[in-house]
Amino acid sequence: MDFDPSKDYYKALGLDENASADEIKKAFRKLAMQHHPDKKGGDKAKFQEINEAYGVIGDEKKRPQYDAYRKGGGGMGGFGGFPGGGFGGFGGNGGFEVDLGDVMDQFFGGGRSRQSSGPRPGEDIQVSLDISFEESYNGTTKVIEYSRKHKVAGVKEEECNTCKGRGRVTQQSQTIFGVMQTQNICPSCQGTGKLYTKDGKTIPGGLEVIKEEIEVAIPEGIKDNVYIRHTGKGDDGVAGGTTGDLYVQIKVKPSKIYSRKENDLYLHAEVNIFDLVLGQEITIPHPKGDKTIKIPKGTQISDKIKISKLGFATKGVFSSHGDLYVIPKLHIPKKLSKQEEQLRSELQKLAK
């Protein structure tokens, strides 16, 4: 069993048991964006809970099994609960015939057949986009190209001859118990109940794969692995189904000189011993351009020099910036000038 029947997955997504597949998908998208751990105020535990819920009731195979456990108060052991202790049709010494499609419709309220045909929402698409550390600080705009399934213009729509518009076909198989009938998704129309043709050619789902470009606006201060959603830019739906969404996963390349902790920016800056001892103004690199900072007298290697509001942008009720922390990294020259040698000698005398 791939699920926990004691859990209320519908409640986790804020839905009732009669929710359609499209409603389940929309509820999951909304809650996933709301509770994503990388988002401010995100809830990792809640995010895992809704992922688990969608993995079950968002799956056309697992959902009926889960519903069966909930309604039957347990497993389908022996198909208990049907009148007469079994299926209708048992009798005599001969074989028997069972239409599992009818049984499943009875058991699941006919939901299976209804969900398999008719409008089908398009799939979401996920792509990744690499940006530099500096671009994550300042924000940027990128144009990306991706592939999506697009509805073909001018297609002819007609009822599927294989399944007669039902979206499912009945298959028979001989077992030791007799003839068993099962219903499966129609291989000709992929469960839509319709066929699409143009210029004499069959076009699966009436869709074709096309290349498309889209401009992605990346806000300043964006973190690594954050998703930017573009509604209605995924695969087109089938038979009038809604279009899916495009999710652009931002991948921030590591920097050789910068690092990030929450919304604070860290920089290791090379300084010499005299700057640390005597204090000095130095120029440091920064994503928005070089900055001049003051190193206080007597700064230690373990010290962090804080410069307020020069970190990453923060979003919220009060938009602001994190801080910049400069960590001194001692630069030891291989050769000293005469003036530096003289100063070193004087410092050594004072230290005695």
Buried (B, 14 or more C-beta within 10 A) or exposed (E): EEBEBEBEBBEBBEBEBEBBBBEBBBBBBEBBBBBBEBBEEEBEEBBEBBBBBBBBBBBBEBBBBBBBBBEBEEEEEEEEEEEEEEBBEEEEEEEBEBBBBBBBBEBBBEBBBBBBBBBBBBBBBEBEBEBBBBBBBBBBEBEBEBEBBBBBEEBEEEEBEBBEBBBBBBEEEEEEEEBBBBBEBBEBBBBBBBBBBBEEEEBBBBBBEEEEEBEBEBBBBBBBEBBBBBEEBBBBBBBEBBBBBBBBBBEBEEBEEBBBEEBBBBBBBEBBBEBBBEEBEBEBEBBEEEBEBEBEEEBEEEBBBEBEEBBBBBBEEEEEBBBBBBBBEEEEEEEEEEEBEEBEEEEEEEEE
